[in-house]
Amino acid sequence: MKKKIKSFFRNHPDAKIKTKELARKLGVESEHEYAELKYFLHKLQEEDVITKFGKRYSLNRKDSFGEGKLIGKLSVFNGGDYGFVSLKNNNIKDIFIPGKYLNTAMDGDTVEVSLLAQKFGKNIEGQVINILERAHKEIIGTLKKSKSFYFVESDDKKLHHNIYISQKNLSHAKEGDKVVIGDLEWKSPNANPEGKIQEVLGKAGSYDAEIAAIAREFGLSYQFPKDVIKQAESFSEKITKSEIKKRLDLRKEIIFTIDPEDAKDFDDAVSIKKLSNGNFSVGVHIADVSHFVKKGSPIFNEAKKRATSVYIVGKVIPMLPEKLSNNICSLVPGKDRLTYSVISEITPRGKIISYQIKKSVINSKRRFTYNEVQNIIDKGKGEFYNEINLLNQLAKTLRKKRIKKGSINFHTPEVEFKLDKNGIPVDIQVKEIKESHNLIEEFMLLANQIIAGHINNSKGMNHLPFVYRIHDLPDNEKVEEFARFVKSLGYSFDPKAVNNSKQFQILLDKVKGSEEEAVINEIAIRSMAKAIYSTDNIGHYGLGFKFYTHFTSPIRRFPDLIVHKLIYNYIESAKEKNFSLAELEEICNHSSQKERSAVEAERMSVKLKQIEFLKNKIGEEFTAIVSGITNFGVFVELSRSLAEGLVRLRDIDDDFYIFDEKSYAIFGKRTGKRIRLGDKVNVKLIRVNEIKREIDFIFSE
């Protein structure tokens, strides 16, 4: 009852309410509950959480919601016009901070706030009274010069204040350089923050400087520490006879890898044999990184810190040193390699009859690219055609079965760059997803499912701590918003059937091949929760799997490496110490966070290459899709390169356009002309700003 009362006043900070009215709102019906309500109102009054005026109770603001100081994280919007503080107490709504009350706080800072009497919409207003912790120890930006002083304009647009740099703190940087600033000081909101230049990354706009900036911005480590390199160099490629004896020897089997053309590390291989009973024996063989990377070793600790490899355009920032990732652990053809295999017997209809999970040793017979395998599938002949054909037919069956059970097949277009010898993009094309890609995907999904299912379905194992890849149900509000959006495009989607992922797949099948396909896929993905790593298995909504993990990429993902160690310990009862639940939770949280940073860094590197590709094409025309609409302009995505830019409303001169948020469109006031989300348009490139990372277009006929 006490929690209910406190929750009511937190959500209604302006309420002045009588006991009987509060009882109605809280659903209090019995005399016993009513007496309890009166008792706790009195207690909360004694505790100074609420105040009584006559017969009415209201929140005592001085008490800061009865939770001590109001402390939370600040998010700044609209160039510093206002912000919101998300409090550590999740029961309290965000506090709205007008720009004049931000004090010297920056986006991301941990701040203490006090409350004001005013209210902004559903949020109570406040002001920043203390900055407890700066979010940014370093700021990356471009050095500029006014008439009498130097300043740095931050790459992060939410850090809207330019940072003053005195002459003595320039550290030999020149105007136009991309720099890293530290020792930030900001004493008064009436003056600019000040800082010192700690590092010069290069000329702003140059790819090397921008990539270095991305690495710093997203906390990515370029160089490996000396002790990590030393340990990696100590490993031998030679496999001892005693080690082979402990493993399933598959070196004579027809096993091969299928990867992108530019892949440097090969961490998964596949095999298939037709059995005498008509079923198939399918092998998924994964590089046994765990054999080399021992818990607590320098390489283990560095891999844990990095959590993932990062694939920026033209470069890889690996999780493991090259000696391991591209050599000893990589399943290169013609070399004996240590692996961890999931071998399953599957019927032609895709039913798993049995499986075994075993440490193994293989010798890959061929390194295929996706294009080579696709060529073999299309022509119906080629090296290992029988095996490739069987794998492809079974993959199609597994895919069909998976979708029927509720798996959603989102299609997110990606681009591939053709770079010259200097790394400059000479062409950009949308990647074509072929049967060969789907073939590998299905068998990786199968292995990951089998591993997670084994932990949960084996007697005595379902209580063991484990790392899962989970995907929660979508947020109801986001799904209702998605339903309204697709309705504006002429499609139907029942938001009340959100728990049935088949609804999404039906719609995605319906829009396949249409002009709206890309934007509907994108908005559908945005309405979803993010997949994360967790020790608490709630299943994977998007895939429709009850049990799922990541096992198949230990060269480039730390959770996969941990899953290898866990599954081996649990199956083989190895002597190596298991991980505690607390350790695994920490690994899951850190890996999820680093994965998000890696994705953002990869997207930024793609954007920089798109900008570099377009900067010499001013005046050229392109076909595009409207990908976003705001009160200041229309975002468009070019059909060929997927580069996104902005058509600013101020640059549209044929009419005065009004933003209609409900219909995801802008309307011409005089002509009634409508431009909506998902429309196909022709645009002309008018501006490219490499430093601000902005691309501007205008509409063309």
C-alpha positions in Angstrom: 0.0 0.0 0.0 2.8 2.4 0.9 4.5 1.7 -2.5 1.2 2.3 -4.3 0.7 5.7 -2.6 4.3 6.8 -3.3 4.0 5.7 -6.9 0.8 7.7 -7.3 2.3 10.9 -6.1 5.5 10.4 -8.1 3.4 10.1 -11.3 1.1 12.9 -10.3 3.4 15.5 -8.6 0.8 18.3 -8.9 -2.1 16.3 -7.3 -3.9 17.7 -4.3 -6.2 14.8 -3.4 -8.6 13.7 -0.6 -8.4 10.3 1.0 -11.6 8.9 -0.6 -10.7 10.1 -4.1 -7.2 8.5 -3.7 -8.9 5.3 -2.6 -10.9 5.2 -5.8 -7.9 5.9 -8.0 -5.9 3.1 -6.2 -8.8 0.6 -6.4 -9.2 0.4 -2.7 -12.6 -1.3 -1.9 -12.5 -3.2 1.5 -12.6 -1.5 4.9 -9.3 -3.2 5.8 -7.6 -1.7 2.7 -9.1 1.7 3.4 -7.8 1.7 7.0 -4.4 0.6 5.7 -4.5 3.5 3.2 -5.2 6.1 6.0 -2.4 4.6 8.2 0.2 4.9 5.4 -0.9 8.4 4.4 -0.2 9.4 8.0 3.2 7.6 8.0 4.2 9.3 4.8 3.2 12.6 6.2 5.4 11.9 9.3 8.3 11.0 6.9 7.8 14.4 5.1 7.1 12.6 1.8 3.7 14.2 1.5 2.0 17.2 3.0 -1.6 17.7 4.2 -3.5 20.9 3.5 -6.9 20.7 5.1 -8.4 17.4 3.8 -6.1 17.1 0.8 -2.7 15.5 0.5 0.0 16.6 -2.0 3.7 15.8 -2.7 6.3 17.4 -0.5 8.7 18.6 -3.2 11.4 19.6 -0.6 11.8 15.9 0.2 12.8 15.1 -3.4 10.2 12.3 -3.7 11.3 10.8 -0.4 14.4 9.4 -2.1 17.1 11.8 -0.9 18.9 13.8 -3.6 17.6 13.9 -7.1 20.5 12.4 -9.2 20.4 11.3 -12.8 21.8 11.4 -16.3 21.3 14.5 -18.4 20.3 14.3 -22.1 20.5 17.6 -24.0 18.3 18.3 -27.1 17.8 20.9 -29.8 21.2 22.5 -29.5 20.9 23.1 -25.8 17.4 24.6 -25.8 16.4 22.0 -23.2 17.2 18.7 -21.6 15.8 15.8 -19.6 17.3 14.2 -16.5 16.6 10.4 -16.2 16.7 9.7 -12.5 18.3 6.7 -11.0 14.9 5.9 -9.4 13.0 4.4 -12.3 9.6 5.1 -10.6 10.0 8.8 -11.2 9.4 10.4 -14.5 12.2 12.3 -16.3 12.8 15.9 -15.1 12.5 18.6 -17.8 15.3 21.1 -17.7 14.9 24.4 -19.7 18.0 25.6 -21.4 18.5 28.5 -19.0 18.7 26.0 -16.1 21.2 23.6 -17.6 24.0 25.5 -15.8 27.4 24.1 -17.0 26.1 20.6 -17.6 26.7 18.7 -20.8 25.0 15.9 -22.5 25.5 12.6 -20.6 26.7 14.2 -17.4 25.5 12.8 -14.0 23.8 15.7 -12.3 21.9 16.7 -9.2 18.7 18.6 -9.8 16.2 20.6 -7.8 12.5 20.9 -8.7 10.7 24.0 -9.9 7.0 24.6 -9.5 6.3 24.7 -13.3 5.3 21.7 -15.4 6.3 20.8 -18.9 3.7 18.5 -20.5 3.7 15.3 -18.3 7.1 16.1 -16.9 7.9 18.3 -13.9 10.5 21.0 -14.4 13.8 21.3 -12.6 17.2 22.9 -12.7 20.8 21.5 -12.5 22.3 22.5 -9.2 25.4 20.3 -9.2 27.5 18.3 -11.7 28.6 15.1 -10.1 30.4 13.4 -12.9 31.4 14.5 -16.4 30.4 12.0 -19.1 33.2 13.2 -21.4 36.8 12.9 -20.2 37.8 13.6 -23.8 36.1 15.5 -26.6 36.9 15.1 -30.2 36.4 17.9 -32.7 37.8 20.3 -35.2 40.1 23.2 -34.3 38.9 26.6 -35.6 40.1 30.1 -35.3 38.2 33.4 -34.9 39.9 36.8 -35.0 41.5 36.6 -31.6 41.2 33.0 -30.3 41.1 29.3 -31.0 38.1 27.0 -30.3 37.1 23.5 -31.0 33.8 22.5 -32.5 32.8 19.1 -31.2 31.9 16.2 -33.5 29.2 15.3 -31.1 26.3 17.6 -32.0 24.8 17.3 -28.5 27.9 19.0 -27.1 26.6 22.3 -28.4 29.2 24.6 -26.8 32.4 25.4 -28.6 35.5 24.8 -26.4 37.9 27.6 -26.0 41.6 26.7 -26.4 44.3 29.2 -25.2 47.5 29.6 -27.3 49.6 27.8 -24.7 47.3 24.7 -24.9 47.4 24.2 -28.7 50.0 21.5 -28.6 51.2 22.4 -32.2 47.7 21.8 -33.6 46.8 23.9 -36.6 43.4 25.3 -37.8 41.4 22.6 -39.5 43.0 19.7 -37.5 40.9 16.9 -35.9 42.0 17.0 -32.3 41.3 15.3 -28.9 40.7 17.7 -26.0 41.2 16.9 -22.3 41.4 18.7 -19.0 38.0 20.2 -19.6 36.9 23.1 -17.3 33.6 25.0 -17.3 33.1 27.2 -14.4 30.3 29.6 -15.6 27.4 29.2 -18.0 28.1 32.8 -19.1 31.5 31.7 -20.6 32.6 28.9 -22.9 34.2 25.7 -21.5 38.0 25.5 -21.8 40.3 22.6 -22.6 43.7 21.5 -23.7 44.6 19.7 -26.9 46.0 16.3 -26.0 46.4 14.7 -29.4 46.3 15.7 -33.1 44.6 13.0 -35.2 45.2 14.6 -38.6 43.5 16.9 -41.0 39.7 17.1 -40.4 37.8 15.4 -43.2 40.7 13.0 -44.1 39.7 9.4 -43.7 42.6 8.5 -41.4 41.8 11.3 -39.1 38.1 10.5 -39.1 38.6 6.8 -38.4 41.0 7.6 -35.6 38.3 10.0 -34.3 35.7 7.2 -34.5 38.0 4.8 -32.6 38.5 7.4 -29.8 34.8 8.4 -29.8 33.6 4.8 -29.4 36.4 3.7 -27.1 37.9 1.2 -29.6 41.5 0.0 -29.0 43.7 0.0 -32.0 46.9 -1.4 -30.5 47.4 -4.6 -28.5 49.4 -4.3 -25.3 52.9 -5.8 -25.4 52.2 -8.7 -23.1 49.2 -9.7 -25.3 51.4 -9.7 -28.5 54.1 -11.6 -26.6 51.7 -14.3 -25.5 50.2 -14.6 -29.0 53.6 -15.1 -30.6 54.4 -17.9 -28.1 51.7 -20.1 -29.6 52.6 -22.8 -32.0 50.7 -23.8 -35.1 51.7 -27.4 -34.6 49.1 -29.7 -33.0 50.5 -32.5 -30.7 49.5 -36.2 -31.2 48.2 -36.3 -27.6 45.8 -33.4 -28.3 44.5 -35.1 -31.5 43.9 -38.3 -29.5 41.5 -36.4 -27.1 39.4 -35.2 -30.1 37.1 -36.4 -32.8 39.4 -36.7 -35.8 37.6 -35.3 -38.9 40.6 -34.5 -41.0 39.7 -36.9 -43.8 36.1 -35.6 -44.0 35.0 -33.2 -46.8 34.8 -29.9 -44.8 35.0 -26.4 -46.2 34.5 -22.8 -45.3 32.2 -20.2 -47.1 32.9 -16.6 -46.4 32.9 -13.1 -47.9 35.6 -12.4 -50.5 37.6 -10.0 -48.3 37.4 -12.2 -45.1 40.7 -12.6 -43.2 39.6 -15.0 -40.5 37.5 -18.1 -41.0 35.9 -19.3 -37.8 33.2 -21.7 -39.1 33.2 -24.6 -41.5 30.5 -27.0 -42.6 30.1 -30.6 -43.8 27.3 -32.9 -44.9 26.9 -36.6 -45.6 23.8 -38.6 -46.7 23.2 -41.5 -44.3 21.9 -45.0 -45.3 18.5 -44.3 -43.7 18.0 -41.2 -45.9 18.8 -38.7 -43.2 21.7 -36.3 -43.3 24.7 -35.9 -41.0 25.4 -32.2 -40.8 28.6 -30.8 -39.2 29.1 -27.2 -38.1 32.8 -26.9 -37.1 33.9 -23.8 -35.1 37.4 -22.6 -34.4 38.4 -23.7 -30.9 39.8 -20.4 -29.7 39.1 -21.5 -26.1 42.0 -24.0 -26.4 44.5 -21.1 -26.7 42.8 -18.4 -24.7 42.9 -19.3 -21.0 40.9 -17.5 -18.4 42.9 -14.7 -16.7 45.6 -14.7 -19.3 46.7 -11.4 -21.0 44.9 -12.4 -24.3 41.7 -13.4 -22.4 41.6 -10.1 -20.4 42.2 -8.0 -23.6 39.5 -10.0 -25.5 37.1 -9.5 -22.6 37.8 -5.7 -22.7 37.3 -5.4 -26.5 34.4 -7.9 -26.5 34.1 -7.9 -30.3 36.0 -7.2 -33.5 35.0 -4.0 -35.3 34.6 -4.0 -39.0 35.1 -0.4 -40.3 35.3 0.1 -44.1 38.6 -1.1 -45.4 39.9 -2.0 -41.9 39.3 -4.5 -39.1 40.0 -3.7 -35.4 40.2 -7.4 -34.2 39.3 -8.8 -30.8 42.3 -11.2 -30.9 45.9 -10.6 -32.2 46.5 -11.4 -35.8 48.6 -14.5 -35.0 45.5 -16.1 -33.6 42.6 -14.5 -35.6 44.2 -14.8 -39.1 46.5 -17.8 -38.5 46.4 -20.4 -35.7 42.7 -20.3 -35.1 41.6 -19.5 -38.6 40.2 -22.5 -40.5 42.4 -22.0 -43.5 42.4 -24.8 -46.2 45.0 -27.6 -46.1 46.0 -27.0 -42.5 45.0 -29.1 -39.4 43.0 -26.9 -37.1 41.4 -27.4 -33.6 37.6 -27.0 -33.7 34.5 -27.5 -31.6 31.9 -29.4 -33.7 28.1 -29.7 -33.5 27.2 -32.8 -35.6 23.5 -33.5 -36.0 21.4 -36.1 -37.8 18.6 -34.3 -39.6 15.7 -35.7 -41.7 15.0 -34.4 -45.2 12.1 -32.4 -43.6 14.4 -30.7 -41.2 13.7 -32.6 -38.0 16.7 -33.1 -35.6 17.0 -36.8 -34.7 20.1 -36.6 -32.6 23.3 -34.5 -32.2 26.7 -34.6 -30.6 28.9 -31.7 -29.3 32.5 -32.7 -29.5 36.0 -31.1 -29.6 37.5 -32.1 -32.9 40.3 -31.6 -35.4 39.6 -30.8 -39.1 41.5 -30.0 -42.3 39.5 -27.8 -44.5 39.4 -29.0 -48.1 38.4 -25.6 -49.6 38.0 -21.9 -48.9 34.9 -20.8 -50.8 33.6 -17.3 -51.3 29.8 -16.7 -51.3 30.0 -15.8 -55.0 31.8 -19.1 -55.8 29.2 -21.2 -54.0 26.4 -19.2 -55.6 28.0 -19.9 -59.0 28.1 -23.6 -58.3 24.4 -23.6 -57.1 23.3 -21.7 -60.3 25.3 -23.8 -62.7 24.5 -27.1 -61.0 28.1 -28.2 -61.2 31.5 -27.5 -59.7 33.9 -28.5 -56.9 32.0 -30.3 -54.1 28.7 -29.7 -55.9 26.9 -32.7 -54.2 27.7 -31.4 -50.7 26.9 -27.8 -51.5 23.6 -28.8 -53.2 22.6 -31.0 -50.2 23.4 -28.2 -47.8 21.5 -25.7 -49.8 18.3 -27.8 -50.1 18.4 -28.6 -46.4 19.0 -24.9 -45.5 15.9 -24.0 -47.6 13.9 -26.6 -45.6 15.1 -25.3 -42.3 14.4 -21.7 -43.3 10.9 -22.5 -44.4 10.2 -24.4 -41.1 11.7 -21.5 -39.0 9.5 -18.9 -40.7 6.4 -21.0 -40.3 7.1 -21.2 -36.5 7.3 -17.4 -36.2 10.8 -16.3 -37.2 11.0 -12.9 -38.7 13.3 -12.4 -41.7 14.2 -8.7 -41.7 16.0 -7.4 -44.7 18.4 -4.6 -43.9 20.2 -3.5 -47.0 23.9 -3.1 -46.7 26.5 -1.5 -49.0 29.8 -2.7 -50.2 32.6 -0.4 -51.3 35.1 -0.8 -54.1 38.2 1.0 -52.9 41.3 2.0 -54.9 44.8 1.3 -53.7 44.7 4.4 -51.5 41.5 3.4 -49.9 39.4 5.9 -51.8 35.9 4.7 -52.8 35.4 4.4 -56.5 32.0 2.7 -56.4 29.3 1.7 -53.9 26.7 -1.0 -54.4 24.0 -2.5 -52.3 25.0 -6.0 -51.2 23.0 -8.7 -52.9 21.9 -11.5 -50.4 22.1 -14.8 -52.2 21.2 -18.4 -51.4 24.9 -19.0 -50.4 24.5 -16.4 -47.6 21.3 -18.0 -46.4 22.9 -21.5 -46.5 25.5 -20.5 -44.0 23.1 -18.5 -41.9 20.7 -21.4 -41.4 23.4 -23.8 -40.2 24.9 -21.3 -37.8 21.4 -20.7 -36.4 21.0 -24.4 -36.0 24.3 -24.9 -34.1 23.5 -22.0 -31.8 20.0 -23.4 -31.1 21.3 -26.9 -30.4 23.9 -25.5 -27.9 21.4 -23.4 -25.9 18.8 -26.2 -26.1 21.3 -28.7 -24.8 21.9 -26.7 -21.6 18.1 -26.3 -21.0 16.9 -29.8 -22.0 19.6 -32.0 -20.5 19.0 -33.4 -17.1 20.7 -31.5 -14.3 22.0 -28.7 -16.6 19.0 -26.3 -16.8 20.1 -24.7 -13.5 23.6 -24.0 -14.7 24.6 -20.4 -15.3 24.9 -19.7 -19.1 25.2 -17.0 -21.7 22.1 -16.6 -23.9 21.4 -14.3 -26.9 17.9 -12.9 -26.1 15.4 -10.7 -27.8 12.5 -9.3 -25.8 9.0 -8.6 -27.0 8.5 -5.2 -28.8 7.3 -2.2 -26.8 3.5 -1.9 -27.3 3.7 1.9 -27.9 6.3 1.4 -30.6 4.3 -1.3 -32.3 1.1 0.9 -32.3 3.2 3.7 -33.8 4.5 1.2 -36.5 0.9 0.1 -37.2 -0.2 3.8 -37.7 2.8 4.3 -40.0 2.1 1.3 -42.3 -1.5 2.3 -42.4 -0.4 5.7 -43.8 1.2 3.7 -46.6 -1.9 1.7 -47.3 -1.0 -1.5 -45.4 -2.6 -3.1 -42.4 -1.0 -4.4 -39.3 -2.8 -5.4 -36.1 -0.8 -4.0 -33.1 -2.8 -6.2 -30.7 -1.2 -9.3 -32.3 2.2 -8.1 -31.3 3.1 -11.3 -29.5 2.6 -13.2 -32.7 5.7 -12.4 -34.7 4.0 -14.0 -37.8 2.2 -10.7 -38.2 5.5 -9.0 -39.0 6.5 -11.6 -41.4 3.2 -11.5 -43.3 3.6 -7.8 -43.8 7.3 -8.0 -44.8 6.4 -10.6 -47.4 3.6 -8.3 -48.6 5.9 -5.4 -49.2 8.8 -7.4 -50.7 9.9 -5.8 -54.0 7.8 -2.6 -53.4 9.3 0.9 -53.2 8.3 1.0 -49.5 10.1 -2.3 -48.6 13.3 -0.7 -47.3 11.7 1.9 -45.2 9.1 -0.5 -43.7 11.8 -3.0 -42.8 13.8 -0.2 -41.2 10.8 1.2 -39.1 9.9 -2.4 -38.2 13.4 -3.0 -36.8 13.3 0.3 -34.9 10.0 -0.8 -33.2 11.8 -3.9 -31.9 13.8 -4.4 -28.7 17.5 -4.7 -29.2 19.0 -8.3 -29.0 21.4 -8.5 -26.1 23.5 -11.1 -24.1 22.0 -12.2 -20.8 22.2 -15.0 -18.2 18.4 -14.8 -17.9 16.9 -16.8 -20.9 13.6 -15.2 -22.1 14.0 -16.6 -25.6 14.6 -14.8 -28.9 11.4 -13.1 -30.2 12.7 -12.1 -33.7 14.0 -15.6 -34.5 11.1 -17.3 -32.7 13.5 -19.5 -30.7 12.9 -20.6 -27.1 16.6 -21.2 -26.6 19.4 -19.4 -28.4 23.0 -18.4 -27.8 26.1 -17.3 -29.8 28.6 -20.2 -30.3 29.7 -19.8 -33.9 32.1 -16.8 -34.0 34.6 -17.0 -31.1 37.4 -15.3 -33.2 35.4 -12.1 -33.3 32.9 -12.3 -30.4 33.8 -12.7 -26.7 30.5 -14.3 -25.6 31.0 -17.1 -28.1 34.4 -17.8 -26.6 32.8 -17.9 -23.1 30.0 -20.3 -24.4 32.7 -22.6 -25.7 34.3 -22.7 -22.3 31.0 -23.2 -20.5 29.7 -25.9 -22.7 33.0 -27.9 -22.5 33.0 -27.7 -18.7 29.4 -28.7 -18.5 29.7 -31.7 -20.9 33.2 -32.9 -20.2 33.4 -31.9 -16.4 36.7 -30.3 -17.1 38.8 -29.1 -14.2 39.1 -25.6 -15.3 37.1 -23.3 -13.0 33.6 -22.4 -14.2 32.4 -18.8 -14.3 30.2 -17.6 -11.5 26.7 -16.1 -12.3 28.0 -12.7 -11.3 31.0 -13.0 -13.7 28.7 -14.0 -16.6 26.3 -11.2 -15.9 29.2 -8.7 -16.0 30.4 -10.2 -19.3 26.9 -10.1 -20.8 26.4 -6.4 -19.9 29.8 -5.3 -21.1 29.6 -7.3 -24.3 26.2 -5.9 -25.1 27.4 -2.4 -24.6 30.6 -2.9 -26.7 28.5 -4.5 -29.4 26.4 -1.4 -29.6 29.5 0.8 -29.8 30.9 -1.4 -32.6 27.7 -1.1 -34.6 27.7 2.7 -34.2 31.4 2.9 -35.2 30.8 0.7 -38.2 27.8 2.8 -39.3 29.9 6.0 -38.9 32.7 4.6 -41.0 30.2 3.7 -43.8 28.8 7.2 -43.6 32.3 8.7 -43.9 33.1 6.6 -47.0 29.7 7.6 -48.5 30.6 11.3 -47.9 34.0 10.8 -49.5 32.4 9.1 -52.5 29.8 11.9 -53.0 32.0 15.0 -52.3 33.0 15.4 -55.9 29.5 14.8 -57.3 27.9 18.2 -56.4 25.1 19.0 -58.9 24.5 15.3 -59.8 21.0 13.8 -59.6 20.0 10.6 -57.8 17.0 8.5 -57.1 16.2 8.1 -53.4 13.6 7.1 -50.9 12.2 9.4 -48.2 13.6 7.8 -45.0 12.6 10.4 -42.4 10.5 13.5 -42.0 11.0 16.3 -39.4 9.9 19.8 -38.8 13.1 21.1 -40.4 13.4 18.9 -43.4 13.1 15.6 -45.2 15.8 12.8 -44.9 16.4 10.8 -48.1 18.4 7.7 -48.7 20.0 7.2 -52.1 18.8 4.0 -53.8 22.2 2.9 -55.1 24.7 3.9 -52.3 22.2 4.1 -49.4 23.9 7.4 -48.4 21.4 9.4 -46.3 21.2 13.2 -46.5 18.8 16.0 -45.8 16.5 18.2 -47.9 16.1 21.2 -45.7 12.6 22.9 -45.8 14.3 26.2 -46.2 15.9 24.9 -49.5 12.5 23.9 -51.0 11.3 27.0 -52.9 8.2 25.8 -54.8 5.9 26.2 -51.8 5.8 26.7 -48.0 5.7 23.2 -46.5 4.1 22.2 -43.2 5.2 19.2 -41.2 2.3 16.7 -40.3 3.6 14.4 -37.7 0.6 12.1 -37.7 0.7 11.3 -41.4 4.5 11.1 -41.6 4.5 13.8 -44.3 5.0 17.4 -45.3 2.3 19.3 -47.2 2.6 22.3 -49.5 0.4 25.1 -48.1 -0.5 26.5 -51.5 -0.3 23.5 -53.8 -1.3 20.7 -51.4 1.6 18.7 -52.7 2.4 15.9 -50.2 5.8 14.2 -49.6 5.5 11.2 -47.2 7.8 8.6 -45.6 8.6 5.9 -48.1 8.1 8.0 -51.3 10.4 7.6 -54.2 12.0 10.9 -55.1 14.6 12.5 -57.4 17.2 14.7 -55.6 20.2 16.8 -56.6 23.3 17.0 -54.4 24.0 20.6 -53.3 26.3 20.4 -50.3 28.7 18.0 -48.6 30.3 19.0 -45.3 33.0 16.5 -44.4 33.8 18.1 -41.0 30.1 18.1 -39.9 29.5 14.8 -41.6 26.4 16.3 -43.4 25.0 15.7 -46.9 22.4 18.2 -48.3 20.1 17.7 -51.3 17.2 19.5 -53.0 14.3 17.9 -54.8 14.6 17.8 -58.6 12.0 17.0 -61.2 
